[in-house]
């Protein structure tokens, strides 16, 4: 439950804050709104992120391959949910 709450808060808020597109409260509110607005895909993506991260930590040589791939995919998801401009 706590992991899901952290995912809801940080999934889109961190990129919004890094790009300075929103303040803290607005970024967190937007992130929670997007996650709950697309609940099933967001839950599936969170599960996939968690499983792949745990699997790559257990099979350590995979970690340098999976982390950039997951970061790129998460960035693409962020760009699709909140296009620039």
N, CA, C and O atoms as CSV, one atom per row, in Angstrom:
chain,resi,resn,atom,element,x,y,z
A,1,UNK,N,N,0.826,-1.193,0.000
A,1,UNK,CA,C,0.000,0.000,0.000
A,1,UNK,C,C,0.869,1.254,0.000
A,1,UNK,O,O,0.608,2.199,-0.744
A,2,UNK,N,N,1.904,1.255,0.841
A,2,UNK,CA,C,2.800,2.412,0.916
A,2,UNK,C,C,3.551,2.597,-0.397
A,2,UNK,O,O,3.737,3.722,-0.861
A,3,UNK,N,N,3.983,1.485,-0.995
A,3,UNK,CA,C,4.671,1.578,-2.282
A,3,UNK,C,C,3.747,2.158,-3.348
A,3,UNK,O,O,4.185,2.953,-4.179
A,4,UNK,N,N,2.482,1.772,-3.332
A,4,UNK,CA,C,1.531,2.304,-4.304
A,4,UNK,C,C,1.321,3.802,-4.088
A,4,UNK,O,O,1.246,4.558,-5.057
A,5,UNK,N,N,1.226,4.233,-2.851
A,5,UNK,CA,C,1.078,5.662,-2.570
A,5,UNK,C,C,2.292,6.444,-3.059
A,5,UNK,O,O,2.149,7.511,-3.655
A,6,UNK,N,N,3.477,5.916,-2.807
A,6,UNK,CA,C,4.688,6.582,-3.279
A,6,UNK,C,C,4.732,6.634,-4.798
A,6,UNK,O,O,5.165,7.632,-5.375
A,7,UNK,N,N,4.287,5.567,-5.448
A,7,UNK,CA,C,4.233,5.562,-6.908
A,7,UNK,C,C,3.251,6.615,-7.409
A,7,UNK,O,O,3.559,7.345,-8.351
A,8,UNK,N,N,2.081,6.703,-6.796
A,8,UNK,CA,C,1.073,7.693,-7.211
A,8,UNK,C,C,1.625,9.117,-7.106
A,8,UNK,O,O,1.408,9.949,-7.987
A,9,UNK,N,N,2.330,9.375,-6.030
A,9,UNK,CA,C,2.839,10.718,-5.799
A,9,UNK,C,C,4.009,11.040,-6.719
A,9,UNK,O,O,4.113,12.166,-7.205
A,10,UNK,N,N,4.883,10.083,-6.966
A,10,UNK,CA,C,6.129,10.401,-7.663
A,10,UNK,C,C,6.138,10.055,-9.153
A,10,UNK,O,O,7.049,10.491,-9.857
A,11,UNK,N,N,5.193,9.312,-9.654
A,11,UNK,CA,C,5.236,8.846,-11.040
A,11,UNK,C,C,5.365,9.997,-12.032
A,11,UNK,O,O,6.189,9.925,-12.944
A,12,UNK,N,N,4.596,11.024,-11.883
A,12,UNK,CA,C,4.644,12.154,-12.805
A,12,UNK,C,C,5.098,13.432,-12.119
A,12,UNK,O,O,5.436,14.403,-12.797
A,13,UNK,N,N,5.113,13.457,-10.791
A,13,UNK,CA,C,5.506,14.667,-10.079
A,13,UNK,C,C,6.997,14.940,-10.212
A,13,UNK,O,O,7.398,16.092,-10.378
A,14,UNK,N,N,7.817,13.912,-10.142
A,14,UNK,CA,C,9.273,14.118,-10.216
A,14,UNK,C,C,9.677,14.719,-11.557
A,14,UNK,O,O,10.419,15.701,-11.569
A,15,UNK,N,N,9.216,14.169,-12.703
A,15,UNK,CA,C,9.581,14.828,-13.965
A,15,UNK,C,C,9.024,16.249,-14.093
A,15,UNK,O,O,9.687,17.129,-14.643
A,16,UNK,N,N,7.822,16.470,-13.593
A,16,UNK,CA,C,7.258,17.821,-13.635
A,16,UNK,C,C,8.110,18.802,-12.837
A,16,UNK,O,O,8.340,19.931,-13.268
A,17,UNK,N,N,8.573,18.360,-11.675
A,17,UNK,CA,C,9.406,19.225,-10.845
A,17,UNK,C,C,10.782,19.433,-11.467
A,17,UNK,O,O,11.325,20.536,-11.404
A,18,UNK,N,N,11.347,18.398,-12.060
A,18,UNK,CA,C,12.668,18.522,-12.688
A,18,UNK,C,C,12.635,19.479,-13.873
A,18,UNK,O,O,13.595,20.213,-14.107
A,19,UNK,N,N,11.551,19.473,-14.609
A,19,UNK,CA,C,11.414,20.374,-15.753
A,19,UNK,C,C,10.863,21.741,-15.346
A,19,UNK,O,O,10.728,22.630,-16.187
A,20,UNK,N,N,10.550,21.910,-14.078
A,20,UNK,CA,C,10.000,23.154,-13.536
A,20,UNK,C,C,8.713,23.566,-14.251
A,20,UNK,O,O,8.469,24.741,-14.526
A,21,UNK,N,N,7.900,22.543,-14.540
A,21,UNK,CA,C,6.617,22.819,-15.193
A,21,UNK,C,C,5.495,23.034,-14.184
A,21,UNK,O,O,4.414,23.496,-14.548
A,22,UNK,N,N,5.745,22.700,-12.911
A,22,UNK,CA,C,4.714,22.861,-11.879
A,22,UNK,C,C,5.383,22.984,-10.521
A,22,UNK,O,O,6.530,22.576,-10.340
A,23,UNK,N,N,4.661,23.547,-9.579
A,23,UNK,CA,C,5.122,23.588,-8.207
A,23,UNK,C,C,4.873,22.234,-7.544
A,23,UNK,O,O,4.292,21.334,-8.151
A,24,UNK,N,N,5.312,22.099,-6.311
A,24,UNK,CA,C,5.221,20.819,-5.617
A,24,UNK,C,C,3.784,20.333,-5.476
A,24,UNK,O,O,3.483,19.190,-5.819
A,25,UNK,N,N,2.920,21.163,-4.988
A,25,UNK,CA,C,1.533,20.746,-4.756
A,25,UNK,C,C,0.831,20.421,-6.065
A,25,UNK,O,O,0.125,19.417,-6.156
A,26,UNK,N,N,1.017,21.258,-7.079
A,26,UNK,CA,C,0.372,21.005,-8.373
A,26,UNK,C,C,0.937,19.754,-9.037
A,26,UNK,O,O,0.195,19.002,-9.669
A,27,UNK,N,N,2.236,19.525,-8.903
A,27,UNK,CA,C,2.855,18.338,-9.505
A,27,UNK,C,C,2.335,17.064,-8.847
A,27,UNK,O,O,2.009,16.099,-9.537
A,28,UNK,N,N,2.257,17.053,-7.527
A,28,UNK,CA,C,1.746,15.876,-6.820
A,28,UNK,C,C,0.278,15.654,-7.158
A,28,UNK,O,O,-0.135,14.517,-7.385
A,29,UNK,N,N,-0.507,16.709,-7.194
A,29,UNK,CA,C,-1.926,16.570,-7.531
A,29,UNK,C,C,-2.106,16.048,-8.955
A,29,UNK,O,O,-2.970,15.207,-9.200
A,30,UNK,N,N,-1.304,16.538,-9.888
A,30,UNK,CA,C,-1.395,16.063,-11.269
A,30,UNK,C,C,-0.994,14.599,-11.363
A,30,UNK,O,O,-1.627,13.828,-12.084
A,31,UNK,N,N,0.045,14.212,-10.647
A,31,UNK,CA,C,0.506,12.827,-10.674
A,31,UNK,C,C,-0.564,11.877,-10.144
A,31,UNK,O,O,-0.844,10.848,-10.759
A,32,UNK,N,N,-1.148,12.214,-9.029
A,32,UNK,CA,C,-2.195,11.367,-8.440
A,32,UNK,C,C,-3.409,11.315,-9.361
A,32,UNK,O,O,-4.012,10.255,-9.528
A,33,UNK,N,N,-3.773,12.446,-9.958
A,33,UNK,CA,C,-4.916,12.496,-10.874
A,33,UNK,C,C,-4.680,11.623,-12.105
A,33,UNK,O,O,-5.587,10.919,-12.548
A,34,UNK,N,N,-3.466,11.665,-12.662
A,34,UNK,CA,C,-3.162,10.862,-13.850
A,34,UNK,C,C,-3.150,9.378,-13.512
A,34,UNK,O,O,-3.674,8.565,-14.273
A,35,UNK,N,N,-2.556,9.018,-12.376
A,35,UNK,CA,C,-2.494,7.603,-11.992
A,35,UNK,C,C,-3.895,7.056,-11.747
A,35,UNK,O,O,-4.215,5.964,-12.218
A,36,UNK,N,N,-4.725,7.776,-11.033
A,36,UNK,CA,C,-6.070,7.275,-10.760
A,36,UNK,C,C,-6.985,7.397,-11.974
A,36,UNK,O,O,-7.967,6.663,-12.087
A,37,UNK,N,N,-6.670,8.316,-12.879
A,37,UNK,CA,C,-7.445,8.433,-14.104
A,37,UNK,C,C,-7.185,7.284,-15.070
A,37,UNK,O,O,-8.050,6.933,-15.873
A,38,UNK,N,N,-6.004,6.706,-14.993
A,38,UNK,CA,C,-5.610,5.551,-15.814
A,38,UNK,C,C,-5.158,4.431,-14.886
A,38,UNK,O,O,-4.019,3.972,-14.959
A,39,UNK,N,N,-6.046,4.004,-14.028
A,39,UNK,CA,C,-5.670,3.124,-12.923
A,39,UNK,C,C,-5.088,1.790,-13.382
A,39,UNK,O,O,-4.021,1.394,-12.913
A,40,UNK,N,N,-5.763,1.096,-14.282
A,40,UNK,CA,C,-5.285,-0.233,-14.699
A,40,UNK,C,C,-3.933,-0.161,-15.410
A,40,UNK,O,O,-3.040,-0.932,-15.059
A,41,UNK,N,N,-3.737,0.730,-16.398
A,41,UNK,CA,C,-2.413,0.796,-17.023
A,41,UNK,C,C,-1.325,1.252,-16.060
A,41,UNK,O,O,-0.193,0.772,-16.132
A,42,UNK,N,N,-1.658,2.179,-15.153
A,42,UNK,CA,C,-0.663,2.653,-14.190
A,42,UNK,C,C,-0.272,1.547,-13.225
A,42,UNK,O,O,0.898,1.410,-12.868
A,43,UNK,N,N,-1.250,0.761,-12.805
A,43,UNK,CA,C,-0.956,-0.359,-11.903
A,43,UNK,C,C,-0.123,-1.426,-12.607
A,43,UNK,O,O,0.789,-2.002,-12.014
A,44,UNK,N,N,-0.436,-1.682,-13.851
A,44,UNK,CA,C,0.343,-2.633,-14.636
A,44,UNK,C,C,1.776,-2.143,-14.819
A,44,UNK,O,O,2.715,-2.927,-14.687
A,45,UNK,N,N,1.956,-0.861,-15.122
A,45,UNK,CA,C,3.298,-0.311,-15.303
A,45,UNK,C,C,4.085,-0.350,-13.988
A,45,UNK,O,O,5.277,-0.658,-13.990
A,46,UNK,N,N,3.430,-0.044,-12.878
A,46,UNK,CA,C,4.107,-0.109,-11.581
A,46,UNK,C,C,4.546,-1.530,-11.264
A,46,UNK,O,O,5.653,-1.739,-10.769
A,47,UNK,N,N,3.692,-2.508,-11.544
A,47,UNK,CA,C,4.050,-3.911,-11.302
A,47,UNK,C,C,5.201,-4.340,-12.200
A,47,UNK,O,O,6.110,-5.040,-11.755
A,48,UNK,N,N,5.165,-3.928,-13.449
A,48,UNK,CA,C,6.245,-4.262,-14.375
A,48,UNK,C,C,7.557,-3.629,-13.933
A,48,UNK,O,O,8.600,-4.283,-13.972
A,49,UNK,N,N,7.523,-2.377,-13.517
A,49,UNK,CA,C,8.728,-1.718,-13.009
A,49,UNK,C,C,9.295,-2.457,-11.806
A,49,UNK,O,O,10.498,-2.706,-11.726
A,50,UNK,N,N,8.424,-2.800,-10.880
A,50,UNK,CA,C,8.875,-3.497,-9.677
A,50,UNK,C,C,9.454,-4.868,-9.977
A,50,UNK,O,O,10.515,-5.221,-9.463
A,51,UNK,N,N,8.765,-5.644,-10.805
A,51,UNK,CA,C,9.245,-6.991,-11.122
A,51,UNK,C,C,10.567,-6.956,-11.877
A,51,UNK,O,O,11.477,-7.724,-11.567
A,52,UNK,N,N,10.679,-6.084,-12.853
A,52,UNK,CA,C,11.919,-6.018,-13.625
A,52,UNK,C,C,13.086,-5.492,-12.793
A,52,UNK,O,O,14.220,-5.936,-12.969
A,53,UNK,N,N,12.821,-4.567,-11.905
A,53,UNK,CA,C,13.885,-4.061,-11.040
A,53,UNK,C,C,14.367,-5.144,-10.088
A,53,UNK,O,O,15.572,-5.323,-9.913
A,54,UNK,N,N,13.449,-5.862,-9.477
A,54,UNK,CA,C,13.840,-6.940,-8.555
A,54,UNK,C,C,14.565,-8.044,-9.307
A,54,UNK,O,O,15.567,-8.563,-8.816
A,55,UNK,N,N,14.080,-8.415,-10.491
A,55,UNK,CA,C,14.739,-9.460,-11.275
A,55,UNK,C,C,16.139,-9.032,-11.686
A,55,UNK,O,O,17.061,-9.847,-11.662
A,56,UNK,N,N,16.317,-7.750,-12.069
A,56,UNK,CA,C,17.651,-7.330,-12.475
A,56,UNK,C,C,18.602,-7.183,-11.302
A,56,UNK,O,O,19.813,-7.318,-11.477
A,57,UNK,N,N,18.092,-6.914,-10.121
A,57,UNK,CA,C,18.964,-6.886,-8.952
A,57,UNK,C,C,19.405,-8.304,-8.605
A,57,UNK,O,O,20.551,-8.524,-8.213
A,58,UNK,N,N,18.498,-9.261,-8.750
A,58,UNK,CA,C,18.860,-10.651,-8.459
A,58,UNK,C,C,19.823,-11.203,-9.502
A,58,UNK,O,O,20.717,-11.981,-9.170
A,59,UNK,N,N,19.650,-10.813,-10.742
A,59,UNK,CA,C,20.564,-11.205,-11.817
A,59,UNK,C,C,21.382,-9.969,-12.183
A,59,UNK,O,O,21.122,-9.322,-13.198
A,60,UNK,N,N,22.358,-9.650,-11.362
A,60,UNK,CA,C,23.064,-8.370,-11.405
A,60,UNK,C,C,23.602,-7.954,-12.772
A,60,UNK,O,O,23.574,-6.760,-13.069
A,61,UNK,N,N,24.092,-8.863,-13.627
A,61,UNK,CA,C,24.565,-8.387,-14.934
A,61,UNK,C,C,23.465,-7.756,-15.799
A,61,UNK,O,O,23.772,-7.028,-16.744
A,62,UNK,N,N,22.201,-8.024,-15.492
A,62,UNK,CA,C,21.108,-7.417,-16.257
A,62,UNK,C,C,20.804,-5.979,-15.843
A,62,UNK,O,O,20.157,-5.244,-16.588
A,63,UNK,N,N,21.260,-5.581,-14.678
A,63,UNK,CA,C,20.925,-4.256,-14.147
A,63,UNK,C,C,21.348,-3.112,-15.076
A,63,UNK,O,O,20.543,-2.211,-15.312
A,64,UNK,N,N,22.576,-3.107,-15.614
A,64,UNK,CA,C,22.939,-2.005,-16.521
A,64,UNK,C,C,22.137,-1.992,-17.822
A,64,UNK,O,O,22.098,-0.976,-18.516
A,65,UNK,N,N,21.511,-3.091,-18.147
A,65,UNK,CA,C,20.685,-3.131,-19.355
A,65,UNK,C,C,19.250,-2.690,-19.084
A,65,UNK,O,O,18.654,-1.975,-19.890
A,66,UNK,N,N,18.701,-3.112,-17.965
A,66,UNK,CA,C,17.287,-2.841,-17.705
A,66,UNK,C,C,17.024,-1.435,-17.173
A,66,UNK,O,O,15.999,-0.841,-17.505
A,67,UNK,N,N,17.924,-0.888,-16.355
A,67,UNK,CA,C,17.648,0.432,-15.791
A,67,UNK,C,C,17.532,1.528,-16.854
A,67,UNK,O,O,16.584,2.311,-16.793
A,68,UNK,N,N,18.445,1.623,-17.823
A,68,UNK,CA,C,18.239,2.646,-18.858
A,68,UNK,C,C,16.983,2.398,-19.694
A,68,UNK,O,O,16.305,3.343,-20.094
A,69,UNK,N,N,16.678,1.133,-19.953
A,69,UNK,CA,C,15.493,0.811,-20.731
A,69,UNK,C,C,14.236,1.252,-19.987
A,69,UNK,O,O,13.337,1.852,-20.576
A,70,UNK,N,N,14.178,0.951,-18.685
A,70,UNK,CA,C,13.015,1.346,-17.891
A,70,UNK,C,C,12.924,2.868,-17.760
A,70,UNK,O,O,11.828,3.428,-17.782
A,71,UNK,N,N,14.064,3.534,-17.625
A,71,UNK,CA,C,14.058,4.997,-17.529
A,71,UNK,C,C,13.554,5.615,-18.832
A,71,UNK,O,O,12.759,6.554,-18.801
A,72,UNK,N,N,14.005,5.102,-19.969
A,72,UNK,CA,C,13.559,5.620,-21.256
A,72,UNK,C,C,12.059,5.368,-21.447
A,72,UNK,O,O,11.337,6.246,-21.921
A,73,UNK,N,N,11.603,4.199,-21.088
A,73,UNK,CA,C,10.184,3.871,-21.231
A,73,UNK,C,C,9.332,4.736,-20.301
A,73,UNK,O,O,8.251,5.178,-20.691
A,74,UNK,N,N,9.800,4.979,-19.095
A,74,UNK,CA,C,9.056,5.837,-18.165
A,74,UNK,C,C,9.006,7.269,-18.676
A,74,UNK,O,O,7.988,7.947,-18.544
A,75,UNK,N,N,10.102,7.722,-19.255
A,75,UNK,CA,C,10.135,9.077,-19.817
A,75,UNK,C,C,9.158,9.196,-20.995
A,75,UNK,O,O,8.470,10.207,-21.136
A,76,UNK,N,N,9.104,8.171,-21.827
A,76,UNK,CA,C,8.172,8.174,-22.957
A,76,UNK,C,C,6.725,8.183,-22.458
A,76,UNK,O,O,5.874,8.866,-23.027
A,77,UNK,N,N,6.453,7.433,-21.409
A,77,UNK,CA,C,5.118,7.428,-20.819
A,77,UNK,C,C,4.758,8.805,-20.266
A,77,UNK,O,O,3.637,9.282,-20.441
A,78,UNK,N,N,5.720,9.434,-19.599
A,78,UNK,CA,C,5.504,10.787,-19.061
A,78,UNK,C,C,5.220,11.769,-20.191
A,78,UNK,O,O,4.318,12.599,-20.079
A,79,UNK,N,N,5.982,11.679,-21.279
A,79,UNK,CA,C,5.787,12.585,-22.408
A,79,UNK,C,C,4.437,12.367,-23.091
A,79,UNK,O,O,3.834,13.304,-23.614
A,80,UNK,N,N,3.976,11.120,-23.080
A,80,UNK,CA,C,2.668,10.846,-23.684
A,80,UNK,C,C,1.537,11.352,-22.796
A,80,UNK,O,O,0.530,11.855,-23.295
A,81,UNK,N,N,1.700,11.222,-21.500
A,81,UNK,CA,C,0.650,11.672,-20.573
A,81,UNK,C,C,0.611,13.195,-20.446
A,81,UNK,O,O,-0.461,13.791,-20.341
A,82,UNK,N,N,1.785,13.812,-20.455
A,82,UNK,CA,C,1.874,15.261,-20.313
A,82,UNK,C,C,2.783,15.820,-21.402
A,82,UNK,O,O,3.964,16.059,-21.148
A,83,UNK,N,N,2.265,16.031,-22.600
A,83,UNK,CA,C,3.124,16.525,-23.692
A,83,UNK,C,C,3.667,17.921,-23.394
A,83,UNK,O,O,2.993,18.729,-22.755
A,84,UNK,N,N,4.880,18.201,-23.855
A,84,UNK,CA,C,5.453,19.526,-23.596
A,84,UNK,C,C,4.702,20.616,-24.369
A,84,UNK,O,O,4.110,20.378,-25.422
A,85,UNK,N,N,4.755,21.796,-23.806
A,85,UNK,CA,C,4.150,22.912,-24.526
A,85,UNK,C,C,2.908,23.314,-23.886
A,85,UNK,O,O,2.248,24.244,-24.349
